[in-house]
Amino acid sequence: MTTIYPVVWSNNKVLLIDQTCLPSQYTLVEISRYEDMAKAIKTMIVRGAPAIGVATAYGMYLGAREINTKERETFLKQLEEVAEILRQTRPTAVNLFWAISRMLKIAYETIGTVEEIKNTLLETAEKINAEDLQTCQDIGKNSLQIIPPNPDKLSILTHCNAGALATAGYGTALGVIRSVWTAGRLKRVYADETRPRLQGAKLTAWECVQEKIPVTVISDNMAAHCMQKGLIDLVVVGADRIAANGDAANKIGTYGVAVMAKMHNIPFYVAAPLSTVDYSLKNGDLIPIEERDPSELYQIGDSVIYPDGVDYYNPAFDVTPAKLITGIITEQKTVKPEELISLKPELSYH
Ligand SMILES: CSC[C@H]1O[C@H](OP(=O)(O)O)[C@H](O)[C@@H]1O
């Protein structure tokens, strides 16, 4: 069982695994102030929709802790300012906004002193962390229902990192892979490198190696060839925001993988918690797509790989239409995209 927890509350501060240093260095970053948490999210020290949600929840508590007033109204007003700073970090992963809404709701609903509100906020952040870990394990368990019954072991392709590092632990897409591995049904993982930030090569491969899960890293442009050669039995990816109709935003390149999977009749699954479904959005056209600094494209390490004079375009995500998605594996059950609406929770924080 994985023991990779990217966001941990310890000794009155948050410990983050610095994902920008993996795989060469395993480094923990201590975060005691909400503005440092905002920076850690923006610079992707912590990344991955659910992990961003957990980190944001702690960021809201850290911000609350810094507010120096006993006046409830003044406290709540300043907490809203903390929320606004955190909202500005990354626009696509809806878990960030989900966590902020949930933390603000708790603050407004807590009848008591400012100190008591602060304590409740910490308890809620801890709860969000624990819930997401359980959610990922439930997603993994549910995925076993959709794995083909034949005794052959599967080769599964995944894109980017939707692993323990991208969640509270265990992972969504990689949680599926861990569960299939534990069930003795996995032959091999094919991990797309996932340009430009290489989360597949650096993070998914690292997680698989930690757990001795056989993994082949492939460059992104090899996925079609591997499918054409019959090397891939199934694709599973994570998500950063899913619209009510099942259109799913995920790391750039996911849409191309889905098109190729469709072309080769390979099942294409999205594994995600319901906290990643934004029921307020009718379809994926409405999902905000983050554009990141062009240096992620033109620089690898210290070397600049593009000539001067070129233009840049660096969208961090793309949207896979529901028609290309075989199923969405959630903590409740696996549904077809058009059935996602049936899982809409009573209480939504979006
Ligand atoms: C379990 S969701 C992980 C999701 O987040 C990643 O994006 P980023 O690394 O930019 O935070 C990627 O889209 C993963 O699928």
The ligand as an SDF file (V2000), in Angstrom:
LIG
                    3D

 15 15  0  0  0  0  0  0  0  0999 V2000
   -5.6210   13.4420   -9.8660 C   0  0  0  0  0  0  0  0  0  0  0  0
   -5.8190   14.8370  -10.8270 S   0  0  0  0  0  0  0  0  0  0  0  0
   -4.2520   15.0300  -11.4870 C   0  0  0  0  0  0  0  0  0  0  0  0
   -4.2780   15.8970  -12.7070 C   0  0  0  0  0  0  0  0  0  0  0  0
   -3.6330   17.1510  -12.4340 O   0  0  0  0  0  0  0  0  0  0  0  0
   -2.5550   17.2760  -13.3270 C   0  0  0  0  0  0  0  0  0  0  0  0
   -2.3220   18.5920  -13.6900 O   0  0  0  0  0  0  0  0  0  0  0  0
   -1.1150   19.4110  -12.9750 P   0  0  0  0  0  0  0  0  0  0  0  0
    0.0480   18.4790  -12.8960 O   0  0  0  0  0  0  0  0  0  0  0  0
   -0.8960   20.5760  -13.9260 O   0  0  0  0  0  0  0  0  0  0  0  0
   -1.6520   19.8380  -11.6410 O   0  0  0  0  0  0  0  0  0  0  0  0
   -2.9630   16.4390  -14.5050 C   0  0  0  0  0  0  0  0  0  0  0  0
   -3.9450   17.0760  -15.2850 O   0  0  0  0  0  0  0  0  0  0  0  0
   -3.5000   15.2390  -13.8010 C   0  0  0  0  0  0  0  0  0  0  0  0
   -4.2830   14.3830  -14.5470 O   0  0  0  0  0  0  0  0  0  0  0  0
  1  2  1  0
  2  3  1  0
  3  4  1  0
  4  5  1  0
  4 14  1  0
  5  6  1  0
  6  7  1  0
  6 12  1  0
  7  8  1  0
  8  9  2  0
  8 10  1  0
  8 11  1  0
 12 13  1  0
 12 14  1  0
 14 15  1  0
M  END
$$$$
